[in-house]
């Protein structure tokens, strides 16, 4: 695979990043198969692996660590994340110095490594935790050699800007990349997130480029979802939902477009994401070896301008399909922000 530079770090990464969310209890509980998926991805040219502590409560990190142990580790850019709830204790989560320092040590143990190449804040925690608190702890980890670079995930544009300014003014390590949701069906980040990342020379490693499986083509009009699909496992299939109906209609159009282009719908969707000038590497999240094989060919697919124009017609730039989950909702839209407590007495 042709390698790309991650932001201004000088690190070369593959245009597809192996996401490990489906390894363990959340997806595939066959550890041997999960490790085979990892090794097959590396043999196929992927050198970038992304996981998180919260994925199956550490199980994903443990599986990844076992797969990379030994000579493989030096050749892989290994990324993980912190923020999510780990256990029952209230302070076993978040972006505080106390938790970051502790959880980094735990991730290092599970990953069986002495360093993490890219340590990312899984979600912002504004205004609960000062971003300087978070950057200060992460900077210490970088200076100690336990972390090489730091990044953010699903941060609004204003939080990305604030983090960059704080890093410059307080002498902290800065985020070198952002990990946002991005797909043909979820294009909201084209409005502000991607331009902001380009402004600060940050890499972009989108998650869910297949929109939770919608862009694989396995969900079709008039058909029940596959037995092992995510919607079946989670009991969330509802053809009466307007968003589901809209996506089913678009899938038919995109499937036809892919066929006319001589490629699969999976490759169409992934190739579309990594074609964007701001995108460094798209995170694929295969649950099985078959899914990995289906997705890896996308790095070699080049979509014509006519195909890209047709996708823009079906799913206009900067928009999401339907009322999808809004990852960047402002806290200022919450009722408690608009309603000062009534004066008593």
C-alpha positions as CSV (number, residue, x, y, z in Angstrom):
1,X,0.0,0.0,0.0
2,X,1.1,3.6,-0.7
3,X,2.0,5.1,2.7
4,X,0.9,8.6,3.9
5,X,2.4,11.0,6.5
6,X,0.4,11.4,9.7
7,X,0.0,15.1,10.1
8,X,3.5,16.7,10.6
9,X,4.9,13.8,12.6
10,X,6.9,12.2,9.7
11,X,5.3,8.9,10.5
12,X,4.3,6.9,7.5
13,X,1.0,5.0,7.8
14,X,-1.2,2.9,5.5
15,X,-4.3,4.5,4.0
16,X,-6.3,1.8,5.8
17,X,-6.0,1.5,9.6
18,X,-7.0,-1.8,11.3
19,X,-9.6,-0.9,14.0
20,X,-9.9,-3.5,16.8
21,X,-13.3,-2.6,18.3
22,X,-14.7,-5.9,17.1
23,X,-12.1,-8.1,18.8
24,X,-13.4,-9.6,22.0
25,X,-16.8,-9.6,23.7
26,X,-18.2,-6.7,21.6
27,X,-17.7,-8.7,18.4
28,X,-15.6,-11.8,17.7
29,X,-14.8,-13.8,20.8
30,X,-12.6,-16.3,18.9
31,X,-9.2,-15.0,19.9
32,X,-7.3,-17.1,17.5
33,X,-9.3,-15.8,14.6
34,X,-8.9,-12.2,15.8
35,X,-5.1,-12.6,15.9
36,X,-5.3,-14.2,12.4
37,X,-7.2,-11.1,11.2
38,X,-4.4,-8.9,12.6
39,X,-1.6,-10.9,11.1
40,X,-3.3,-11.0,7.7
41,X,-3.8,-7.2,7.7
42,X,-0.1,-6.7,8.5
43,X,0.9,-9.1,5.8
44,X,-1.3,-7.2,3.4
45,X,0.4,-3.9,3.9
46,X,-1.5,-2.3,6.8
47,X,1.0,-0.9,9.4
48,X,-1.5,1.1,11.5
49,X,-3.6,-0.5,14.3
50,X,-6.1,1.3,16.4
51,X,-7.9,0.1,19.6
52,X,-9.1,1.5,22.9
53,X,-9.2,0.6,26.6
54,X,-13.0,0.5,26.7
55,X,-13.4,-2.0,23.8
56,X,-14.7,-5.1,25.6
57,X,-13.2,-3.6,28.8
58,X,-9.6,-4.1,27.8
59,X,-10.0,-7.4,26.0
60,X,-9.4,-5.8,22.6
61,X,-6.1,-4.3,23.8
62,X,-5.0,-7.7,25.2
63,X,-5.7,-9.5,21.9
64,X,-3.9,-6.8,19.9
65,X,-0.9,-7.0,22.3
66,X,-0.7,-10.7,22.1
67,X,-0.8,-10.6,18.3
68,X,1.9,-7.9,18.0
69,X,4.2,-9.3,20.7
70,X,7.8,-9.9,19.5
71,X,9.2,-8.7,16.1
72,X,5.9,-7.4,14.8
73,X,5.7,-4.6,17.3
74,X,8.5,-2.5,15.9
75,X,6.9,-2.4,12.4
76,X,3.4,-1.3,13.6
77,X,2.1,2.2,14.5
78,X,0.0,1.3,17.5
79,X,-2.8,3.6,18.6
80,X,-5.1,3.3,21.6
81,X,-7.5,5.6,23.5
82,X,-8.7,6.5,26.9
83,X,-11.8,8.2,28.4
84,X,-14.5,5.6,28.7
85,X,-15.8,4.0,31.9
86,X,-13.5,1.2,33.1
87,X,-15.1,-0.6,36.0
88,X,-17.5,0.8,38.6
89,X,-15.4,3.4,40.3
90,X,-16.5,7.0,39.3
91,X,-12.9,8.1,38.8
92,X,-12.0,5.2,36.5
93,X,-12.8,7.2,33.4
94,X,-12.5,10.6,31.9
95,X,-9.7,13.0,31.0
96,X,-8.2,13.9,34.3
97,X,-4.5,13.6,35.1
98,X,-5.2,11.1,37.8
99,X,-7.0,8.7,35.4
100,X,-4.7,9.3,32.3
101,X,-1.6,8.3,34.2
102,X,-3.1,5.2,35.7
103,X,-4.9,4.0,32.6
104,X,-1.9,4.5,30.4
105,X,0.0,2.1,32.6
106,X,-2.9,-0.4,32.3
107,X,-3.0,-0.1,28.5
108,X,0.8,-0.7,28.3
109,X,0.4,-3.9,30.3
110,X,-2.5,-5.2,28.2
111,X,-0.7,-4.3,25.0
112,X,2.5,-5.9,26.2
113,X,4.5,-3.0,25.0
114,X,6.8,-0.3,26.4
115,X,5.4,2.5,24.4
116,X,2.2,3.6,22.6
117,X,2.7,5.3,19.3
118,X,-0.5,7.3,19.4
119,X,-2.5,7.9,22.6
120,X,-5.8,9.5,21.9
121,X,-8.5,11.2,24.0
122,X,-11.6,9.1,23.1
123,X,-14.1,12.0,23.7
124,X,-13.8,15.6,24.9
125,X,-14.9,16.4,28.5
126,X,-15.7,20.1,28.2
127,X,-16.3,21.8,30.6
128,X,-15.7,19.2,33.3
129,X,-12.0,18.8,32.8
130,X,-9.7,21.7,31.7
131,X,-8.0,20.8,28.4
132,X,-4.7,21.9,30.0
133,X,-5.1,19.3,32.7
134,X,-5.4,16.6,29.9
135,X,-2.6,18.0,27.8
136,X,-0.3,18.4,30.8
137,X,-0.7,14.7,31.7
138,X,-0.3,13.5,28.2
139,X,2.8,15.7,27.7
140,X,4.4,14.1,30.8
141,X,3.8,10.6,29.3
142,X,5.5,11.7,26.0
143,X,8.5,13.1,27.9
144,X,8.7,9.8,29.9
145,X,8.9,7.9,26.6
146,X,5.7,5.9,27.3
147,X,3.8,7.7,24.5
148,X,5.2,9.0,21.2
149,X,2.3,11.2,20.0
150,X,-1.1,12.3,21.2
151,X,-4.4,12.8,19.4
152,X,-8.1,13.5,19.8
153,X,-11.2,11.6,18.8
154,X,-14.7,13.1,18.0
155,X,-13.7,16.6,19.1
156,X,-15.8,19.5,17.9
157,X,-13.9,22.1,15.9
158,X,-13.9,24.6,18.7
159,X,-12.3,22.1,21.1
160,X,-9.7,21.2,18.5
161,X,-8.8,24.9,18.2
162,X,-8.7,25.4,21.9
163,X,-6.4,22.4,22.4
164,X,-4.0,23.7,19.8
165,X,-3.9,27.2,21.4
166,X,-3.4,25.8,24.9
167,X,-0.6,23.6,23.7
168,X,1.2,26.5,22.1
169,X,0.7,28.9,25.0
170,X,1.4,26.5,27.8
171,X,4.2,24.6,26.2
172,X,2.3,21.3,26.0
173,X,2.5,18.5,23.4
174,X,-0.1,19.1,20.8
175,X,-2.7,16.8,19.2
176,X,-1.2,15.6,15.9
177,X,-4.4,14.1,14.6
178,X,-8.2,13.9,15.0
179,X,-10.4,10.7,14.7
180,X,-13.9,11.7,13.6
181,X,-16.9,9.8,12.2
182,X,-16.9,10.1,8.4
183,X,-18.7,8.2,5.6
184,X,-20.8,8.8,2.5
185,X,-23.8,8.9,4.9
186,X,-22.1,11.1,7.6
187,X,-20.5,14.1,6.0
188,X,-21.0,16.7,8.7
189,X,-17.3,17.0,9.4
190,X,-16.7,18.6,6.0
191,X,-18.2,21.8,7.3
192,X,-15.7,22.6,10.1
193,X,-13.8,19.6,11.4
194,X,-11.8,18.8,8.3
195,X,-11.0,22.5,7.5
196,X,-9.8,22.9,11.1
197,X,-7.6,19.9,10.9
198,X,-6.0,21.1,7.7
199,X,-5.5,24.5,9.3
200,X,-3.4,23.0,12.0
201,X,-1.7,20.3,9.8
202,X,-3.4,17.5,11.8
203,X,-3.8,14.0,10.4
204,X,-7.4,12.7,10.1
205,X,-8.2,9.0,10.7
206,X,-12.0,8.6,10.3
207,X,-13.9,5.9,12.1
208,X,-17.0,4.1,10.8
209,X,-16.3,4.7,7.1
210,X,-18.9,2.0,6.4
211,X,-21.5,3.7,8.6
212,X,-22.0,0.7,11.0
213,X,-22.3,-1.7,8.0
214,X,-24.8,0.3,6.0
215,X,-22.3,0.9,3.2
216,X,-21.4,-2.8,2.8
217,X,-24.6,-3.4,0.9
218,X,-25.7,-6.2,3.2
219,X,-28.8,-4.2,4.2
220,X,-31.2,-4.2,1.2
221,X,-34.7,-3.2,0.4
222,X,-37.2,-6.0,1.0
223,X,-34.7,-8.3,2.7
224,X,-34.1,-9.2,6.3
225,X,-30.7,-8.2,7.7
226,X,-28.1,-11.0,7.8
227,X,-28.4,-13.2,10.9
228,X,-25.0,-12.2,12.3
229,X,-25.2,-8.5,11.4
230,X,-24.8,-5.7,14.0
231,X,-28.5,-4.6,13.7
232,X,-29.7,-8.2,14.3
233,X,-27.3,-8.8,17.2
234,X,-28.4,-5.5,18.9
235,X,-32.1,-5.9,18.0
236,X,-32.2,-2.4,16.3
237,X,-33.6,-3.3,12.8
238,X,-36.7,-1.2,12.1
239,X,-37.9,-0.7,8.5
240,X,-40.5,1.7,9.6
241,X,-37.9,4.3,10.7
242,X,-37.6,7.1,8.1
243,X,-33.8,7.1,8.3
244,X,-33.7,3.4,7.6
245,X,-36.0,3.8,4.6
246,X,-33.9,6.6,3.2
247,X,-30.7,4.6,3.7
248,X,-32.2,1.6,2.0
249,X,-33.1,3.7,-1.0
250,X,-29.6,5.2,-1.2
251,X,-27.9,1.8,-0.8
252,X,-29.7,0.6,-4.0
253,X,-28.4,3.6,-5.9
254,X,-24.9,3.2,-4.5
255,X,-24.8,-0.5,-5.2
256,X,-25.7,0.2,-8.8
257,X,-23.0,2.9,-9.0
258,X,-20.4,0.4,-7.6
259,X,-21.4,-2.3,-10.1
260,X,-21.2,0.2,-13.0
261,X,-17.7,1.2,-11.7
262,X,-16.5,-2.4,-11.6
263,X,-16.0,-2.5,-7.8
264,X,-17.8,-3.6,-4.7
265,X,-19.9,-1.3,-2.6
266,X,-17.5,-1.8,0.3
267,X,-14.5,-0.7,-1.8
268,X,-16.6,2.2,-3.2
269,X,-17.3,3.5,0.3
270,X,-13.8,3.1,1.6
271,X,-12.1,4.5,-1.5
272,X,-14.4,7.5,-1.3
273,X,-13.3,8.3,2.3
274,X,-9.5,8.0,1.7
275,X,-9.8,10.0,-1.5
276,X,-10.5,13.2,0.5
277,X,-7.4,15.4,0.6
278,X,-7.7,15.9,4.4
279,X,-8.0,12.2,5.3
280,X,-4.8,10.3,6.2
281,X,-6.1,6.8,6.9
282,X,-9.6,5.3,7.3
283,X,-10.3,2.9,10.2
284,X,-11.8,-0.4,9.1
285,X,-13.3,-2.6,11.8
286,X,-13.6,-6.1,10.5
287,X,-15.1,-8.7,12.8
288,X,-14.0,-11.7,10.7
289,X,-11.2,-12.6,8.2
290,X,-13.7,-12.5,5.4
291,X,-14.7,-9.0,6.2
292,X,-11.0,-7.9,6.3
293,X,-10.4,-9.5,2.9
294,X,-13.4,-7.6,1.4
295,X,-12.1,-4.3,2.7
296,X,-8.4,-4.4,2.0
297,X,-8.8,-3.9,-1.7
298,X,-10.2,-0.4,-1.3
299,X,-6.7,1.1,-1.1
300,X,-6.1,0.2,-4.7
301,X,-9.4,1.6,-6.0
302,X,-9.5,4.9,-7.8
303,X,-12.9,6.5,-8.3
304,X,-13.5,8.6,-11.3
305,X,-14.8,12.2,-11.0
306,X,-18.1,11.1,-12.5
307,X,-18.6,8.6,-9.7
308,X,-17.6,11.1,-7.1
309,X,-20.0,13.7,-8.6
310,X,-22.9,11.1,-8.5
311,X,-22.1,10.4,-4.8
312,X,-22.3,14.1,-4.1
313,X,-25.7,14.2,-5.8
314,X,-27.0,11.3,-3.7
315,X,-25.5,12.5,-0.4
316,X,-24.7,16.2,-0.6
317,X,-21.4,17.5,0.9
318,X,-21.5,18.6,4.6
319,X,-24.7,16.7,5.3
320,X,-25.8,13.6,7.2
321,X,-28.4,11.2,5.9
322,X,-31.5,11.7,8.0
323,X,-31.5,12.5,11.7
324,X,-28.5,10.4,12.6
325,X,-26.8,10.5,16.0
326,X,-25.3,13.9,16.4
327,X,-21.8,13.4,17.7
328,X,-21.1,17.1,18.0
329,X,-24.2,18.4,19.8
330,X,-23.3,21.5,21.9
331,X,-23.8,21.3,25.6
332,X,-25.3,24.8,25.2
333,X,-28.4,23.3,23.6
334,X,-29.2,21.4,26.8
335,X,-32.2,22.8,28.7
336,X,-30.2,23.3,31.9
337,X,-28.0,25.8,30.0
338,X,-30.9,27.9,29.1
339,X,-32.8,28.0,32.4
340,X,-31.2,29.8,35.3
341,X,-32.5,28.4,38.6
342,X,-35.5,30.3,39.9
343,X,-34.8,32.8,42.7
344,X,-36.1,31.6,46.1
345,X,-37.2,33.8,48.9
